[in-house]
């Protein structure tokens, strides 16, 4: 008997949907409608990068929205290291690092990270988000206290929630408020953790790490700083813990996906803490290792940062030129926010800059608090000074209307 193959594309999708699946789709469409009306729906745009330039929707734009602060993702030495590693070890790790995914390149990367951060050891995770959601629950639990800067990255909040500990948020960069929370809640808790960004990703300001370190000592708390946007940019390239001398931060976490130009997350700490992470951090144990080319690329980039701290200082220099031109508070990092307030106004301002061939993406809630939608400018070592001057002029005339 001849069987005619069923053409699934010709069959109404509804025939395959049970009641539960239809309700799921209805829920999704309803939520999307609410987000659409609030101008909060996200849609990824296909972007091709070539250094500081981005091509989007057929237009070539000078990008001030990329976190590749040192432009290392396309540096010849970094690319060459990745290519060589792919030839030697392939393009994937194949398994968790505790199974067969701990390829030989990891040892050198972790050695370099520990040296840069001045710690005994380091441990690399699959991403910054995986790092914090693994580190925090491995250290604290239901009998413990976590005190978190309210503007810390979402992965810190996620890791704190996963831990089951009592979580208290202190006002942004307000050490006195953190102290008040520790005074009120530290007693009776077995362990305490203070967690903060080192450089805040949406505001570009620095955490008061020296003061937080002193606070941690007084309350027998452990200090964790997420240096995703600090490593390679501030503190001579060593990160936010080294901006004013060297703050005592026993848990120096960060990413390899911004200034380092590759991918992955890390923790730099004592040998005992790192051994604990490799034994108990679930996001380390149950995640496939990073691909060998990515690890090799990150190692090469760290070598460049160590060799040329003057180059690492360029993003901050350029950010400060921008803030001076607009009479804004002096930049503390490569990130400069221009707060617009209203979501629609921020989107419109982004389009105005696009008309001038600049890519500056509008940042909207829930990434930032309600009423603080903004343009987030990220400066890199290779942005031409003349273009920064032109950008400042456009922002002054067309966005700030000064």
N, C-alpha and C positions, 0 to 999 in steps of 0.2 A: 504494500500500500504506500502510495506516494504521500509523504508528509510535507505540507507547505510550511516553511518556517514562519513563525509569528514575528511580525515587524513590531517591536515594542513601541517604536516612536509613533505608530499609528493608533495605539490603544490609549484611550484617555487615562491620565495619571490617576484619576479618582478611583478607577477600578482596583488599583493596588493599595489604596489607602484605607486602613481601618479607622475606626472612630478616634482612637488615641492619636494616630498620626495626623488626622485632620485637625484635631484640637491643638496639637503641637504647632502646626503651620499657622493656625489662626492666632495662637498666642504670639508667635514670632512676628506676624504681619502687624498685629496690634501694637506691639512694643516698638517696631520700626516706625510705625505711623506717628507715635508719640515723639520719638526722637527726631523724626523728619520735621515735624511742626516746630520743635524747639531748636532746630538747626544744629542738632547734635549727632546726626547719623554720620557714621564714618564709612568711607569707601576708599580703599587703597588705589592710588594712582600709579600707573606704570612709569617708572623713572629710570632713565639710563644715566649713569654718572661717568664723568670723565674729569678726574681731579676736582676742582672747585666748581665745575660746570655740571648742570643737570639738564637733560632733555626730557620734557614732559609735554604730552599732547602736541608734539611737533615743534615745540619752542625751546630754544636754548637759553637757559636762565643761569645767572650767577647765584649759586646756592649759599644761603646763610641759614640753612636748616639742618645741616648734617653735623653729626657729632664726631666726625673724622678729623679731630682738631689739628693733628700733625700731618694729615694727608698721607698717612702711612699705608692705608689700604691699597694704594696704587703706587707705592714706592718700588722702584726696580729691585732693590735688595730684598725687600719683603716678599715680593712676587717670586723672585728667583728661589728663595728658601722654600716657599710653598711648592713650587714646581719640582724641585729636587726631592722633597719629602714624598710627593705623590709618586715619583718614579721609584723610590726605594721601598715605600711602605704601603702604597695604594691610597685610595681616597676616603676610606672609612676605617674606623677603629674595630668594628665588627662585634663588640660586646662591651659589657661593663668593664671598668678598669680592674675590678676585683676578679674578673674571669679571664679574659684574654685581651682586653682593650687597653692595657697599660703599656703602650708601645714605647720604645726607648727614648723618644723625643721629650716625653713628659719630665724626666729627671732634670734636664737642663733648663727647661722653662721654669720649673718650680724653684730651682736653685737661684736663677736670676731674679725672680720675683722676691724671694726672701732677702737677697742681697740689696735690692733696691729699697725695700721697706725696712731693712735693719732688723729682721726677725730670724729666729732659728730655722724656721721651715715655712713651707707654703703648700697649699693644696688647690688644684684647679678643678672647677666644676663645669658643667655643660653650658651654663649661662649665669649672668648675675642674678636673675630671678631664682634660678635653681639653687644658687649658692645661699642666699638668705633664707629661702624656705627649707633648706637643709640644716644650715648652721644653727639657727635660733632654736628650733625644737630639739636639737641634739644637746643643747646646753642647759635649757630651762624647761620646766614643766608646770603642772598644776599647783605645786606648792610654792611657786616662785613669783617674782614681780618683774615686769618689764616696763620701763619708762621710756616713751618714744616721742621724739619731736613730731609735732602734728603734721609737718610738711615733708616728712621722710617719704622715700619712694614706696610705691605700692608693695613691692616685694618684702620690705621690712614689716609692714603692717600684716601682710599675709603670713610671714613666718611667725610673727608674734601670735597671731590668732591660732595657727596650727599647733603652737606649743602648749596651749591650754592654760598658760600662766595668766595671772591678773595683769591686765594691760592698762596703763594710764598714759594719756597724751599730755605733754606739756606744750605751752604756747611756743611758737616758733622761735628758736634760738634764745629762749628765755631761761637762763640758768637758775634764776631765783624761783621760777615756777617749777622747774625740775626738782630743785631742792625741797620745795614745799611738798611735792608729791612723795618724795622719798621719806621725808619726815613723817608724813601721815600714814604711809603704807608699807615701809620697809620692815617694821617690827613684825615678827611672827612669820616672815617669809624666809625660806631656807637660802635662796639665792636671789640676786637682783642683777638685772641687765639694763644698761642705758644704751639706746640705739638711736643713731642719727645718720643722715647723709653728711659727708664731709663737705662737698659742694652740692648745693641744692639745684636739682636739674631744671626747675622752672623759674627760679629766681636768681640763680648764679651767685648767691652769697655763700659765705663760709660758716660752718658751724663753729661755735666757741670751744674748740676741742681742748685747749689747755684748761679752761675753767671746768669743763665737763669731766676731764681727767681728775682734777682735784676733788670734785664732787664724788666721783666714783671711789676714790681712795677713802674719803670720809665715811661713806656708807657701805663699804665693802661690796661694791657693785662692779660689774665688768662692763667696760666701754667698747661698743662696736661702732665703727664708722664705715659707712659705705662710700668709697672713694671713686665711684664710677667716672665722675666728671672731673676728678682732681689729678689722678695719675697721668703723668706725661705733660701736664699743663702748669700746675702750680708747685711751689716748694722745690724749685729746681728740677722739676719733672718727677720728683719722688711722691708728690701728692700733698693733700691738705694737712696731714699730720706734721708736715715739715715746713709749713709756711712761716711760723714764728718759732724758730728753733725746732725742737722735736717734742711734740706732746706725747705723753705715755698712753698709747692706744693699744691694748693687748690683742684686739681683734680688728685687724685692718683688712677689710673686705673691699672688693672692687670688680671691675670688668675689664676684659681684653678687647671690647668691641667699640670703644670710643677712640681715644688718642692712640691706643696701641694698634688700632686698625684691623684687628682680626675678629675673634669671637671667643666667648667663654667667660667664666667668672672665676674668682680666686679668693682664698683666705690666706693671709700671712699672719702667723702667730707662733707660739712656742711649739717645740717638737711634740710635747705631750698633747696639746690641743689638736694639732694636725693629725696625730695618730688616732685620736678619738674620732675626728671627722671621718677618717677613712674606714672606721669601724662602725660608726653609728649614724652618720648623716644619710638619711634615706635617699636624698637626691643625688648623692655620690654613689651609693651602693647600687641603686636600681636604674641608673641612666647609662646609656652607651657612652663610651669615651669620645672625646673630641677627635675629629679626623686628623691624621698626621700632618697634612698640609697646613691646617689651621694652627696647630701647636708650633710648627716650625716658623710660620709667619709671625706669630706673637713673640717668639724668642728673638727673631731678627729685629723686630721693632723695638724691643726692650734694649737691645744692644745699641741701637741708634739713639735712644733717649739718654742712655748712660754716656755715650761719646760726645753728645752735643747738647748740653743743657741750655745754651744760648738759643738754639733753634726751638727748643721746647718752650721758651719764654715768649715766642712770637705771638701765639694766639691771645695771650693776656695783653700784650702791648697793643695789638690791633683793637681789641675790645675797649681798651682805655682811650684810644684815639677817638673811637665812636662816641663814648660817653662824654668826653670833653667837648666834642663838636656839638652835642645836643644839650650840654649843661645838665647832664644827668649825674647821679651819684657815681663815683668812680667804680668801674668794674672790678670785681674781686676774682673773677674767673673768665673763661672764654664765653660765658653765657650772659647776655644782656636782655632783660625783658622790657618791653614797652607796654604797659598796662593800658588797655583800651576800655575794658569794663564790660560792655555789652557784647554778646556773642555775635550778633549780626554785624556790628560795627567792626569787630576784629576780622571777620571774614571779608568784609568790604575793604578793609585796610590791606589785607593780604593780596586782594585782587589789584588794588592800586599799585602795589609794589611789583606785581607780576607785569603790569602794563609797562613798567620801567625796566623789565627784564631781570628782576630780582625774584628769587624763590625764598619767601619767608612765610612759613606755614603758621596759620592762626592756631593757637592752643586754647581749647575750650573746656568747660566742665564736662565730665568730672575730673579730668586731669588736673585742673586748677579749681579753686573754690568759686562758687557762684559770684558773679559780679566782677570777676578778675580776668576775664578772657583777655588774651594778649598776643602780641607778636613776640616770638622768642628768637633772638638773633644769636647764632652760634658762629664764632669767628675761628678761622683756621690760619695756620702759619703762612699759607700761600695766597691769601686774599690780597689783591693789590691795594696799596694805600690810597691810590687815586679813586678806586671804586668804593672804598669805605667812605671817603669824603663825599662822593656822589650819593651814596646810600643815605648818609646822614642828612644831606641837603633835601633829598626827596621826603624822608621821614619828617623833617622839620616843616616843610611846606605843605605836604599833602596828608599827613597823618596827624601830627600835633598841631598843625596850622598856626605856627608861630611866625 
